[in-house]
Amino acid sequence: MRATSRVFLTILAAAALAAGCNRGTTQTSGGRPRVALVMKTLNNPFFIDMQRGAEDAAKRMNVDLVVQAAERETDVERQMQIVENLIQARVSALALTPSGSREVVPAIGKANAASIPVIIVDTRLDAKAAADAGVKTVSFVGSDNYRGGQIIGDYLVKASGGRARVAILEGIPGHETGDSRVRGFRDAIKSSPQVTIVASQPANWERDQGFNVFQNMLQAHPDIDTVFACNDIMALGAVEAIAAAGRTGKVRVLGFDAIDDARRAIAEGRMEATVAQFPDEMGRSAVEAAVKALKGEAVPADISVRIGLVTKDNAARESEKK
């Protein structure tokens, strides 16, 4: 019995030592790096496409991918909690689409302290907040939101003959993605004085808020003939508000992201145009950049993902490409 006990204790000690050695590991039991992709939400087709692209790259590059997100895009605190939990779990690398360009900076600082490389995806960090905190990121992967705003603004000027009464559905106030899109749109139309912005309010990226905010805009400004929504989810809410007001076909709806529902709405004539971003390419590029960083390879500071205009002429064709 004593000999058996000694053997048992020896086994326990060895197991405890092994557990201690594995504490803080950044790899799975199979020796593969564990890369985390933390998105704003999984309740938006845009981010579902991003996840699909990341999964394709992870499979191809023999990486274990962890995908997590808050329920709502506006829940910055939950996103920060997710990031901090992943840091504690010692993931190998982190790819993050920030819900708040300034708010997430402290969490990235914790990743820096843990020597976990960080790839920022889709939404840039606030440059000043990042510099003031001394945080470092490996790369930014995303499309040029300002240029996308210009593209849809240029389209409006041509499609309207330089005459329009416009409402804008903004994203989250102070959020880099939406702010850049609005700025690009405004700059594109400023040389056309008869393209007038009569209302501009946040709808926080959400469909129900897109409906409610635009419904109120239509009541306050019955002469609105165009709405530019900074994402397609809000644009689809505006489509519903237009239908409820009995004005389908009388208000031009412009969006951003080119999700499948928006493409269908364009093909059916309920929307007019949107800007395609290709989030699946963002997901793939983010995982590829993370793996390169883990190998010590050079990674570009900016990895640009293409954008394009989707109208009725190419909505079905672009959807087939996806």
C-alpha positions as CSV (number, residue, x, y, z in Angstrom):
1,M,0.0,0.0,0.0
2,R,2.8,2.4,0.9
3,A,4.6,1.7,-2.4
4,T,1.4,2.2,-4.3
5,S,0.8,5.5,-2.5
6,R,4.3,6.7,-3.3
7,V,3.8,5.9,-7.0
8,F,0.4,7.7,-6.9
9,L,1.9,10.8,-5.3
10,T,4.7,10.7,-7.8
11,I,2.2,10.7,-10.7
12,L,0.3,13.5,-9.1
13,A,3.4,15.6,-8.7
14,A,4.4,15.0,-12.3
15,A,0.9,16.0,-13.4
16,A,1.0,19.2,-11.3
17,L,4.4,20.1,-12.7
18,A,3.2,19.6,-16.2
19,A,0.1,21.7,-15.5
20,G,2.4,24.4,-14.1
21,C,4.6,24.3,-17.2
22,N,1.6,24.6,-19.5
23,R,0.1,27.5,-17.6
24,G,0.2,30.6,-19.8
25,T,0.9,28.6,-23.0
26,T,-0.2,30.3,-26.3
27,Q,-0.6,27.1,-28.2
28,T,-3.1,24.2,-28.3
29,S,-2.2,20.7,-27.3
30,G,-1.5,20.0,-31.0
31,G,1.2,22.8,-31.0
32,R,-0.9,25.1,-33.3
33,P,-1.1,28.8,-32.5
34,R,-4.4,30.1,-31.2
35,V,-5.6,33.3,-32.8
36,A,-8.6,35.1,-31.5
37,L,-10.9,37.2,-33.7
38,V,-13.0,39.6,-31.6
39,M,-15.7,41.3,-33.6
40,K,-18.3,43.9,-32.7
41,T,-21.3,41.5,-33.1
42,L,-22.3,38.3,-34.7
43,N,-25.8,39.7,-35.4
44,N,-24.8,41.4,-38.6
45,P,-24.1,39.6,-41.9
46,F,-21.1,41.8,-42.5
47,F,-19.3,40.2,-39.5
48,I,-20.6,36.7,-40.3
49,D,-18.8,37.1,-43.7
50,M,-15.7,38.3,-41.9
51,Q,-15.8,35.2,-39.7
52,R,-16.1,32.9,-42.7
53,G,-13.0,34.5,-44.3
54,A,-11.0,34.1,-41.1
55,E,-12.1,30.5,-40.7
56,D,-10.9,29.7,-44.3
57,A,-7.5,31.2,-43.6
58,A,-7.2,29.5,-40.2
59,K,-7.9,26.1,-41.8
60,R,-5.4,26.7,-44.6
61,M,-2.7,27.9,-42.2
62,N,-3.3,25.2,-39.5
63,V,-4.3,27.7,-36.9
64,D,-6.9,27.3,-34.1
65,L,-9.3,30.2,-34.4
66,V,-11.4,31.5,-31.5
67,V,-14.2,33.8,-32.6
68,Q,-16.1,35.9,-30.0
69,A,-18.3,39.1,-30.0
70,A,-20.7,41.1,-27.9
71,E,-24.3,40.8,-28.7
72,R,-24.6,44.4,-29.7
73,E,-22.2,46.6,-31.6
74,T,-22.7,49.4,-29.0
75,D,-21.6,47.2,-26.1
76,V,-18.0,48.4,-25.8
77,E,-17.6,47.2,-22.2
78,R,-18.5,43.6,-23.1
79,Q,-16.0,43.6,-26.0
80,M,-13.3,44.9,-23.6
81,Q,-14.2,42.1,-21.2
82,I,-13.9,39.5,-23.9
83,V,-10.5,40.8,-24.9
84,E,-9.2,40.8,-21.3
85,N,-10.5,37.2,-20.9
86,L,-8.6,36.1,-24.0
87,I,-5.5,37.8,-22.8
88,Q,-5.8,35.8,-19.5
89,A,-6.3,32.7,-21.6
90,R,-3.0,33.5,-23.3
91,V,-4.1,33.4,-26.9
92,S,-1.2,33.7,-29.4
93,A,-2.5,36.7,-31.3
94,L,-5.5,38.9,-31.3
95,A,-7.5,40.4,-34.3
96,L,-10.0,43.0,-33.1
97,T,-12.7,45.1,-34.8
98,P,-13.1,47.8,-32.1
99,S,-16.5,48.8,-30.9
100,G,-15.0,52.0,-29.7
101,S,-12.0,53.5,-31.3
102,R,-10.8,55.2,-28.0
103,E,-12.4,52.9,-25.4
104,V,-10.6,49.7,-26.4
105,V,-7.2,51.3,-26.2
106,P,-6.5,50.2,-22.5
107,A,-7.4,46.6,-23.4
108,I,-4.9,46.7,-26.3
109,G,-2.3,48.0,-23.8
110,K,-2.9,44.9,-21.7
111,A,-2.3,42.7,-24.8
112,N,0.9,44.6,-25.4
113,A,2.0,43.9,-21.8
114,A,1.4,40.2,-22.4
115,S,3.4,40.3,-25.6
116,I,0.3,39.3,-27.7
117,P,0.4,40.8,-31.2
118,V,-2.7,42.8,-32.1
119,I,-4.2,43.2,-35.6
120,I,-6.9,45.9,-35.9
121,V,-9.6,45.1,-38.4
122,D,-12.2,47.3,-40.2
123,T,-12.3,50.2,-37.7
124,R,-9.1,52.2,-36.9
125,L,-8.1,53.1,-33.4
126,D,-8.2,56.7,-32.4
127,A,-4.6,57.7,-33.3
128,K,-4.2,60.3,-30.4
129,A,-5.6,57.9,-27.8
130,A,-3.3,55.1,-28.9
131,A,-0.3,57.4,-29.0
132,D,-1.0,58.9,-25.6
133,A,-1.3,55.4,-24.1
134,G,1.8,54.2,-25.9
135,V,-0.1,51.1,-27.3
136,K,1.3,49.3,-30.4
137,T,-0.5,47.3,-33.1
138,V,1.0,45.2,-35.8
139,S,-1.3,46.2,-38.6
140,F,-4.6,47.7,-39.7
141,V,-6.7,45.6,-42.1
142,G,-9.6,47.3,-43.7
143,S,-11.1,49.3,-46.5
144,D,-10.9,53.1,-46.9
145,N,-14.1,54.3,-45.3
146,Y,-13.5,57.9,-46.3
147,R,-13.1,56.9,-50.0
148,G,-16.3,54.7,-49.7
149,G,-18.2,57.8,-48.6
150,Q,-16.8,59.7,-51.5
151,I,-17.9,57.0,-53.9
152,I,-21.5,57.0,-52.7
153,G,-21.5,60.8,-52.6
154,D,-20.2,61.0,-56.2
155,Y,-22.9,58.5,-57.3
156,L,-25.6,60.7,-55.7
157,V,-24.5,63.8,-57.5
158,K,-24.6,62.1,-60.9
159,A,-27.8,60.1,-60.2
160,S,-29.7,63.1,-59.0
161,G,-28.5,65.6,-61.6
162,G,-27.0,67.6,-58.7
163,R,-30.3,68.2,-56.9
164,A,-31.3,66.3,-53.8
165,R,-32.6,66.8,-50.3
166,V,-30.6,64.4,-48.2
167,A,-30.9,62.7,-44.7
168,I,-27.9,60.9,-43.2
169,L,-28.2,58.0,-40.8
170,E,-24.9,58.0,-38.9
171,G,-23.3,55.2,-36.9
172,I,-22.2,55.5,-33.3
173,P,-21.2,59.0,-32.4
174,G,-17.4,59.4,-32.4
175,H,-16.9,56.1,-34.1
176,E,-14.1,56.3,-36.7
177,T,-15.9,54.1,-39.3
178,G,-19.1,56.1,-39.5
179,D,-17.4,59.4,-39.1
180,S,-15.1,58.7,-42.0
181,R,-18.0,57.6,-44.2
182,V,-19.9,60.8,-43.4
183,R,-16.9,63.0,-44.0
184,G,-16.2,61.4,-47.4
185,F,-19.9,61.7,-48.4
186,R,-20.0,65.4,-47.4
187,D,-16.8,66.2,-49.2
188,A,-18.1,64.5,-52.4
189,I,-21.3,66.6,-52.5
190,K,-19.9,70.0,-51.3
191,S,-19.3,71.2,-54.8
192,S,-23.0,70.6,-55.6
193,P,-24.8,73.3,-53.7
194,Q,-28.2,72.0,-54.6
195,V,-27.5,68.6,-52.9
196,T,-28.5,69.7,-49.5
197,I,-28.2,67.8,-46.2
198,V,-31.4,68.6,-44.3
199,A,-31.0,66.1,-41.4
200,S,-28.1,64.0,-39.9
201,Q,-28.5,61.8,-36.8
202,P,-27.0,58.7,-35.3
203,A,-28.9,55.4,-35.6
204,N,-26.1,53.4,-34.0
205,W,-25.7,50.8,-36.8
206,E,-29.0,49.1,-35.9
207,R,-32.1,48.4,-38.1
208,D,-34.8,49.3,-35.6
209,Q,-33.1,52.6,-34.9
210,G,-32.7,53.2,-38.6
211,F,-36.4,52.7,-38.9
212,N,-37.3,55.0,-36.0
213,V,-34.8,57.8,-36.7
214,F,-35.7,58.0,-40.4
215,Q,-39.4,57.8,-39.7
216,N,-39.0,60.9,-37.5
217,M,-36.9,62.6,-40.2
218,L,-39.5,62.0,-42.8
219,Q,-42.2,63.5,-40.6
220,A,-40.0,66.6,-39.8
221,H,-38.8,67.0,-43.4
222,P,-41.4,65.7,-45.9
223,D,-39.3,66.9,-48.8
224,I,-36.5,64.4,-48.2
225,D,-35.8,62.5,-51.4
226,T,-32.6,60.7,-50.5
227,V,-31.2,58.9,-47.4
228,F,-27.6,57.9,-47.0
229,A,-27.2,55.3,-44.2
230,C,-23.7,54.6,-43.0
231,N,-24.4,50.8,-43.1
232,D,-26.9,48.6,-44.9
233,I,-28.6,47.5,-41.7
234,M,-29.7,51.1,-41.0
235,A,-30.5,51.5,-44.7
236,L,-32.9,48.5,-44.5
237,G,-34.6,50.1,-41.5
238,A,-35.0,53.3,-43.6
239,V,-36.6,51.2,-46.4
240,E,-39.2,49.9,-43.9
241,A,-39.9,53.5,-42.7
242,I,-40.4,54.6,-46.3
243,A,-42.8,51.7,-46.9
244,A,-44.7,52.6,-43.7
245,A,-45.0,56.2,-44.9
246,G,-46.3,55.0,-48.3
247,R,-43.4,56.5,-50.1
248,T,-41.7,53.5,-51.6
249,G,-40.0,54.5,-54.9
250,K,-40.0,58.1,-54.0
251,V,-37.0,58.2,-51.7
252,R,-33.5,57.2,-52.9
253,V,-31.8,54.8,-50.4
254,L,-28.0,54.6,-50.3
255,G,-26.2,52.2,-48.0
256,F,-22.7,50.9,-47.2
257,D,-21.4,47.3,-46.9
258,A,-23.3,45.5,-49.7
259,I,-24.7,42.7,-47.5
260,D,-26.9,40.2,-49.3
261,D,-30.2,41.7,-48.1
262,A,-29.1,45.1,-49.4
263,R,-28.2,43.6,-52.8
264,R,-31.6,42.0,-53.0
265,A,-33.3,45.3,-52.1
266,I,-31.3,47.0,-54.9
267,A,-32.3,44.3,-57.4
268,E,-35.9,44.7,-56.3
269,G,-35.8,48.5,-56.5
270,R,-36.2,49.3,-52.8
271,M,-32.6,50.5,-52.5
272,E,-30.6,52.3,-55.1
273,A,-26.9,51.7,-54.3
274,T,-24.4,50.6,-51.7
275,V,-20.6,50.4,-51.2
276,A,-19.1,46.9,-51.1
277,Q,-16.3,46.2,-48.6
278,F,-15.6,42.4,-48.8
279,P,-15.4,41.6,-45.1
280,D,-14.4,38.0,-45.9
281,E,-11.2,39.3,-47.3
282,M,-10.7,41.3,-44.1
283,G,-11.0,38.1,-42.1
284,R,-8.6,36.2,-44.2
285,S,-6.0,39.0,-44.3
286,A,-6.3,39.5,-40.5
287,V,-5.5,35.8,-39.8
288,E,-2.7,35.8,-42.3
289,A,-1.2,38.9,-40.7
290,A,-1.4,37.4,-37.3
291,V,0.4,34.2,-38.4
292,K,3.2,36.3,-40.1
293,A,3.6,38.3,-36.9
294,L,3.9,35.2,-34.8
295,K,6.6,33.9,-37.2
296,G,8.5,37.2,-36.9
297,E,7.9,38.0,-40.5
298,A,7.3,41.6,-41.7
299,V,3.7,42.7,-41.8
300,P,2.6,45.9,-43.6
301,A,1.3,48.6,-41.2
302,D,-1.8,49.0,-43.5
303,I,-3.4,46.1,-45.4
304,S,-6.0,47.6,-47.8
305,V,-9.1,45.7,-48.8
306,R,-10.9,46.7,-52.0
307,I,-14.2,48.6,-52.2
308,G,-16.7,49.1,-55.0
309,L,-20.0,50.5,-55.9
310,V,-23.0,48.2,-56.2
311,T,-26.1,49.3,-58.1
312,K,-29.0,47.6,-59.9
313,D,-26.7,47.0,-62.9
314,N,-24.3,44.8,-61.0
315,A,-26.1,43.8,-57.7
316,A,-26.9,40.2,-58.9
317,R,-23.5,39.7,-60.4
318,E,-21.7,40.9,-57.3
319,S,-23.9,38.6,-55.1
320,E,-22.9,35.6,-57.3
321,K,-19.2,36.4,-56.8
322,K,-19.7,36.1,-53.0
